[in-house]
Amino acid sequence: MLLRQMRYFVAVIDCNSFTEAAEQCYISQSAISQQIQAMEKELGVELIHRGNRRFTITPTGQYFYSHCKAILEQVDELIRETKRLGTDHELQLRIGYLRCYSGMELYQAIEEFSKIYPEAAINIVNGTHEELYDLLRFGGVDLILSDQRRAFSDTYMNFELMKCGCYAELSVHNPLSKQESVQIEELRRTPCILITSREQQNAEQEYYQNTLGFGGSYLFADNLEEGRLLVLSNRGFLPIESVGTLPPERTSIRRLPICQKDRQIMRNYCAFWRKDQTNYYIEEFANILHKLMTGEN
């Protein structure tokens, strides 16, 4: 038995007419009659007693009618509430960004977006590249700000924000800090400090070592503040990408471009979101962030 058949039956009783009920339900009179007969056959009882051009509802039919009305009202309320919750969900924007992100534009974008769309609540989380990718895949966030480490997928909107240069933050006590730039080969004698969770240390080290070519040993920090404390104590260098405007260098830290031969190493930063989950707020935030990073009006 289908909810649709119950709706047809209630409509016939409410209208006291097969013809009017059929018009109300946008089907033919014969079709609505057949659906009610099929329901009666399934139940094994007579709900409507049919006579010459007239019908009457049986006592069993009256019982079934009153309970159908209550059930259908509950179903309609369930549908309305589900739609409301779905609409409210669209008013939340869940943003993920890299733990090692050091630029200012993300915070400026959040401030600007919130002024324009105060009805949209923003939730923020940070993580490594792989942690953010998993959050996006499994619906934990709506949009992530991350570096490109794999070929673009058709499953996602791959909104390119900017190409950014790689820098090394070094203690002024490190001899390399006296240079204007540093070659990636020169950094192999200095431990590389990576901002990552304990679970992702191996994955991050493998990427920096095998893909970007950062050799030597590695140290790990949970966040940027901890990483910069390691730099201040001259324990190693911290790789930083110039994603937008970086904060000023600290007194005892120098920030040098990392070069390979004569060129600075560049990275591609993007905003990613699922195509099947796209909405107006996601697109607006990505556009605001892009304008702030590129300086476009």
KEZASE-352214 format. One record per residue (C-alpha): x negated, z, y; residue number from 1. Coordinates in nm, 2 decimals. Each point is the difference from the previous one (the first is absolute). Layout:
# KEZASE-352214
NODE, X, Z, Y, NUM
...
# end
This chain:
# KEZASE-352214
NODE, 0.00, 0.00, 0.00, 1
NODE, -0.13, -0.10, 0.34, 2
NODE, 0.04, 0.16, 0.34, 3
NODE, 0.12, -0.33, 0.12, 4
NODE, 0.29, 0.01, -0.24, 5
NODE, 0.09, 0.35, 0.12, 6
NODE, -0.01, -0.13, 0.36, 7
NODE, 0.24, -0.28, -0.10, 8
NODE, 0.24, 0.24, -0.16, 9
NODE, 0.00, 0.23, 0.30, 10
NODE, 0.05, -0.29, 0.23, 11
NODE, 0.31, -0.12, -0.20, 12
NODE, 0.16, 0.34, 0.01, 13
NODE, -0.08, 0.06, 0.37, 14
NODE, 0.13, -0.34, 0.10, 15
NODE, 0.29, 0.01, -0.25, 16
NODE, -0.07, -0.37, -0.06, 17
NODE, -0.24, -0.21, -0.21, 18
NODE, 0.01, -0.27, 0.26, 19
NODE, -0.10, 0.22, 0.30, 20
NODE, -0.26, 0.19, -0.21, 21
NODE, -0.16, -0.33, -0.11, 22
NODE, -0.02, -0.11, 0.37, 23
NODE, -0.15, 0.33, 0.09, 24
NODE, -0.26, -0.02, -0.28, 25
NODE, -0.08, -0.37, 0.07, 26
NODE, 0.09, -0.12, -0.36, 27
NODE, 0.30, -0.19, -0.15, 28
NODE, 0.32, 0.17, -0.11, 29
NODE, -0.06, -0.11, -0.36, 30
NODE, -0.35, 0.13, 0.00, 31
NODE, 0.10, 0.35, 0.13, 32
NODE, 0.27, 0.01, -0.26, 33
NODE, -0.24, -0.09, -0.28, 34
NODE, -0.25, 0.26, 0.11, 35
NODE, 0.26, 0.28, -0.01, 36
NODE, 0.13, -0.12, -0.34, 37
NODE, -0.36, 0.01, -0.13, 38
NODE, -0.04, 0.35, 0.12, 39
NODE, 0.33, 0.11, -0.16, 40
NODE, -0.12, -0.16, -0.33, 41
NODE, -0.33, 0.19, 0.02, 42
NODE, 0.19, 0.33, 0.07, 43
NODE, 0.26, -0.07, -0.26, 44
NODE, 0.28, 0.11, 0.23, 45
NODE, 0.26, -0.17, 0.23, 46
NODE, -0.07, 0.08, 0.37, 47
NODE, 0.25, -0.24, 0.15, 48
NODE, 0.33, -0.10, -0.15, 49
NODE, 0.08, -0.36, 0.09, 50
NODE, 0.35, -0.13, 0.04, 51
NODE, 0.16, -0.31, 0.15, 52
NODE, -0.20, -0.05, 0.32, 53
NODE, -0.03, 0.38, 0.03, 54
NODE, -0.22, 0.27, -0.14, 55
NODE, 0.00, 0.38, -0.02, 56
NODE, -0.28, 0.24, -0.05, 57
NODE, 0.02, 0.20, -0.32, 58
NODE, -0.06, 0.38, -0.01, 59
NODE, -0.34, -0.07, -0.16, 60
NODE, -0.07, -0.26, 0.27, 61
NODE, 0.09, 0.26, 0.27, 62
NODE, -0.25, 0.25, -0.15, 63
NODE, -0.27, -0.28, -0.02, 64
NODE, 0.08, -0.11, 0.36, 65
NODE, -0.04, 0.34, 0.16, 66
NODE, -0.33, 0.06, -0.17, 67
NODE, -0.12, -0.36, 0.07, 68
NODE, 0.06, 0.07, 0.37, 69
NODE, -0.22, 0.31, -0.01, 70
NODE, -0.28, -0.17, -0.20, 71
NODE, -0.01, -0.30, 0.23, 72
NODE, -0.01, 0.22, 0.31, 73
NODE, -0.30, 0.18, -0.15, 74
NODE, -0.17, -0.33, -0.08, 75
NODE, 0.06, -0.13, 0.36, 76
NODE, -0.15, 0.32, 0.14, 77
NODE, -0.30, -0.03, -0.24, 78
NODE, -0.05, -0.35, 0.13, 79
NODE, 0.02, 0.10, 0.36, 80
NODE, -0.24, 0.29, -0.04, 81
NODE, -0.25, -0.22, -0.19, 82
NODE, 0.01, -0.26, 0.28, 83
NODE, -0.04, 0.28, 0.26, 84
NODE, -0.30, 0.14, -0.17, 85
NODE, -0.15, -0.35, -0.04, 86
NODE, 0.05, -0.06, 0.38, 87
NODE, -0.16, 0.33, 0.09, 88
NODE, -0.30, -0.08, -0.22, 89
NODE, -0.06, -0.31, 0.21, 90
NODE, -0.03, 0.23, 0.30, 91
NODE, -0.32, 0.16, -0.15, 92
NODE, -0.33, -0.17, 0.03, 93
NODE, -0.26, 0.13, -0.25, 94
NODE, -0.36, -0.11, 0.10, 95
NODE, -0.31, 0.03, -0.21, 96
NODE, -0.35, -0.04, 0.15, 97
NODE, -0.36, 0.03, -0.13, 98
NODE, -0.17, 0.34, 0.00, 99
NODE, -0.30, -0.15, 0.16, 100
NODE, 0.20, -0.16, 0.29, 101
NODE, -0.15, 0.10, 0.33, 102
NODE, 0.17, -0.22, 0.26, 103
NODE, 0.24, 0.11, 0.27, 104
NODE, 0.26, -0.28, -0.02, 105
NODE, 0.19, 0.13, -0.30, 106
NODE, 0.09, 0.32, 0.19, 107
NODE, 0.08, -0.20, 0.32, 108
NODE, 0.23, -0.23, -0.21, 109
NODE, 0.18, 0.30, -0.15, 110
NODE, 0.05, 0.14, 0.35, 111
NODE, 0.13, -0.33, 0.14, 112
NODE, 0.22, -0.07, -0.29, 113
NODE, 0.16, 0.34, 0.02, 114
NODE, 0.08, -0.04, 0.37, 115
NODE, 0.17, -0.34, -0.07, 116
NODE, 0.18, 0.11, -0.32, 117
NODE, 0.06, 0.37, 0.01, 118
NODE, 0.26, -0.03, -0.27, 119
NODE, -0.27, -0.09, -0.26, 120
NODE, -0.18, 0.30, -0.15, 121
NODE, -0.37, -0.07, -0.08, 122
NODE, -0.17, 0.15, -0.30, 123
NODE, -0.38, -0.04, -0.03, 124
NODE, -0.24, 0.04, -0.29, 125
NODE, -0.36, -0.10, -0.05, 126
NODE, -0.20, -0.09, -0.31, 127
NODE, -0.26, -0.23, -0.15, 128
NODE, 0.06, -0.38, -0.03, 129
NODE, 0.11, 0.04, -0.36, 130
NODE, 0.22, 0.30, 0.07, 131
NODE, 0.18, -0.18, 0.28, 132
NODE, 0.04, -0.31, -0.22, 133
NODE, 0.17, 0.21, -0.27, 134
NODE, 0.23, 0.17, 0.26, 135
NODE, 0.11, -0.34, 0.12, 136
NODE, 0.05, -0.14, -0.35, 137
NODE, 0.21, 0.29, -0.11, 138
NODE, 0.21, 0.05, 0.32, 139
NODE, -0.18, 0.30, 0.14, 140
NODE, -0.06, -0.16, 0.34, 141
NODE, 0.15, -0.29, 0.19, 142
NODE, -0.32, -0.13, 0.17, 143
NODE, -0.37, 0.06, -0.04, 144
NODE, -0.30, -0.06, 0.23, 145
NODE, -0.29, -0.09, -0.23, 146
NODE, -0.30, -0.22, -0.05, 147
NODE, 0.03, -0.32, -0.21, 148
NODE, -0.17, 0.05, -0.34, 149
NODE, 0.19, -0.25, -0.21, 150
NODE, 0.16, -0.35, 0.04, 151
NODE, 0.33, 0.01, 0.19, 152
NODE, 0.30, 0.03, -0.23, 153
NODE, 0.33, -0.18, 0.05, 154
NODE, 0.18, 0.32, -0.07, 155
NODE, -0.11, 0.15, 0.33, 156
NODE, 0.00, -0.09, 0.37, 157
NODE, -0.37, -0.02, 0.08, 158
NODE, 0.00, 0.05, 0.38, 159
NODE, -0.36, -0.06, 0.11, 160
NODE, -0.08, 0.24, 0.29, 161
NODE, -0.36, -0.08, 0.08, 162
NODE, -0.35, -0.07, -0.13, 163
NODE, -0.21, 0.30, 0.07, 164
NODE, -0.37, 0.08, -0.01, 165
NODE, -0.17, 0.26, -0.22, 166
NODE, -0.20, 0.28, 0.16, 167
NODE, -0.22, 0.28, -0.13, 168
NODE, 0.03, 0.34, 0.16, 169
NODE, -0.34, 0.17, -0.02, 170
NODE, -0.15, 0.32, 0.12, 171
NODE, -0.23, -0.04, 0.30, 172
NODE, -0.26, 0.17, -0.22, 173
NODE, 0.00, -0.30, -0.24, 174
NODE, -0.28, -0.25, 0.09, 175
NODE, 0.25, -0.29, -0.04, 176
NODE, 0.21, 0.14, 0.29, 177
NODE, -0.27, -0.13, 0.25, 178
NODE, 0.09, -0.36, -0.08, 179
NODE, 0.27, -0.21, 0.16, 180
NODE, 0.13, -0.11, -0.34, 181
NODE, -0.08, 0.08, -0.37, 182
NODE, -0.04, -0.24, -0.29, 183
NODE, 0.20, 0.09, -0.31, 184
NODE, -0.32, 0.00, -0.20, 185
NODE, -0.15, 0.27, 0.23, 186
NODE, 0.29, 0.23, -0.08, 187
NODE, -0.07, 0.01, -0.37, 188
NODE, -0.25, 0.29, 0.06, 189
NODE, 0.27, 0.21, 0.17, 190
NODE, 0.30, 0.14, -0.20, 191
NODE, 0.33, -0.17, 0.08, 192
NODE, 0.29, 0.24, 0.09, 193
NODE, 0.34, -0.11, -0.12, 194
NODE, 0.33, 0.14, 0.11, 195
NODE, 0.21, 0.03, -0.31, 196
NODE, 0.19, 0.23, -0.23, 197
NODE, -0.17, 0.14, -0.30, 198
NODE, 0.21, -0.22, -0.24, 199
NODE, -0.11, -0.32, 0.18, 200
NODE, -0.37, 0.07, 0.05, 201
NODE, -0.11, -0.24, -0.28, 202
NODE, 0.23, -0.28, 0.12, 203
NODE, -0.13, 0.03, 0.36, 204
NODE, -0.36, 0.01, -0.11, 205
NODE, 0.04, -0.30, -0.22, 206
NODE, 0.15, -0.20, 0.28, 207
NODE, -0.26, 0.09, 0.26, 208
NODE, -0.28, -0.05, -0.24, 209
NODE, 0.10, -0.31, -0.19, 210
NODE, 0.22, -0.19, 0.26, 211
NODE, -0.15, 0.10, 0.33, 212
NODE, -0.36, 0.05, -0.12, 213
NODE, -0.06, 0.36, 0.11, 214
NODE, -0.27, 0.11, -0.24, 215
NODE, -0.16, 0.34, -0.04, 216
NODE, 0.17, 0.34, -0.05, 217
NODE, 0.34, 0.12, 0.11, 218
NODE, 0.16, 0.31, 0.14, 219
NODE, 0.37, 0.07, 0.03, 220
NODE, 0.22, 0.16, 0.27, 221
NODE, 0.37, 0.07, 0.00, 222
NODE, 0.05, -0.10, 0.36, 223
NODE, -0.17, -0.15, 0.31, 224
NODE, -0.08, 0.34, 0.15, 225
NODE, -0.18, 0.11, -0.32, 226
NODE, -0.18, -0.33, -0.02, 227
NODE, -0.13, 0.03, 0.36, 228
NODE, -0.12, 0.35, -0.07, 229
NODE, -0.21, -0.15, -0.28, 230
NODE, -0.14, -0.25, 0.25, 231
NODE, -0.08, 0.26, 0.26, 232
NODE, -0.20, 0.19, -0.26, 233
NODE, -0.19, -0.33, -0.08, 234
NODE, 0.13, -0.01, -0.36, 235
NODE, 0.08, -0.37, 0.01, 236
NODE, 0.18, -0.28, 0.19, 237
NODE, 0.37, -0.05, 0.04, 238
NODE, 0.13, -0.36, -0.02, 239
NODE, 0.27, -0.06, 0.26, 240
NODE, 0.20, -0.31, 0.09, 241
NODE, 0.09, -0.08, 0.36, 242
NODE, 0.37, -0.03, -0.07, 243
NODE, 0.11, 0.00, 0.37, 244
NODE, -0.15, 0.25, 0.24, 245
NODE, -0.24, 0.25, -0.15, 246
NODE, -0.04, 0.35, 0.15, 247
NODE, -0.32, 0.05, 0.20, 248
NODE, -0.31, 0.09, -0.19, 249
NODE, -0.08, 0.36, -0.02, 250
NODE, -0.32, 0.13, 0.17, 251
NODE, -0.20, 0.03, -0.32, 252
NODE, 0.14, -0.31, -0.17, 253
NODE, -0.08, -0.37, 0.05, 254
NODE, 0.22, -0.29, -0.11, 255
NODE, -0.19, -0.31, -0.09, 256
NODE, 0.13, -0.34, -0.12, 257
NODE, -0.08, -0.06, -0.37, 258
NODE, -0.14, -0.35, -0.05, 259
NODE, -0.09, -0.23, -0.28, 260
NODE, -0.28, -0.22, 0.12, 261
NODE, 0.10, -0.10, 0.35, 262
NODE, 0.38, 0.07, -0.02, 263
NODE, 0.20, 0.31, 0.02, 264
NODE, 0.20, 0.07, -0.32, 265
NODE, 0.37, -0.06, 0.08, 266
NODE, 0.32, 0.13, -0.18, 267
NODE, 0.36, -0.12, 0.01, 268
NODE, 0.26, 0.26, 0.09, 269
NODE, 0.37, -0.06, -0.07, 270
NODE, 0.34, 0.16, 0.00, 271
NODE, 0.16, -0.04, -0.34, 272
NODE, 0.36, 0.04, -0.10, 273
NODE, 0.22, -0.12, -0.29, 274
NODE, 0.19, -0.32, 0.08, 275
NODE, 0.31, 0.13, -0.18, 276
NODE, 0.00, 0.32, 0.21, 277
NODE, -0.06, -0.16, 0.34, 278
NODE, 0.22, 0.11, 0.29, 279
NODE, 0.00, -0.02, 0.38, 280
NODE, -0.18, 0.33, 0.06, 281
NODE, -0.29, -0.09, -0.23, 282
NODE, -0.05, -0.33, 0.18, 283
NODE, 0.03, 0.15, 0.34, 284
NODE, -0.26, 0.27, -0.08, 285
NODE, -0.24, -0.26, -0.14, 286
NODE, 0.04, -0.21, 0.32, 287
NODE, -0.06, 0.30, 0.23, 288
NODE, -0.32, 0.09, -0.20, 289
NODE, -0.12, -0.35, 0.01, 290
NODE, 0.04, -0.03, 0.38, 291
NODE, -0.18, 0.33, 0.06, 292
NODE, -0.29, -0.10, -0.22, 293
NODE, -0.04, -0.35, 0.13, 294
NODE, 0.09, 0.08, 0.37, 295
NODE, 0.27, -0.26, 0.00, 296
NODE, 0.29, 0.04, 0.24, 297
# end
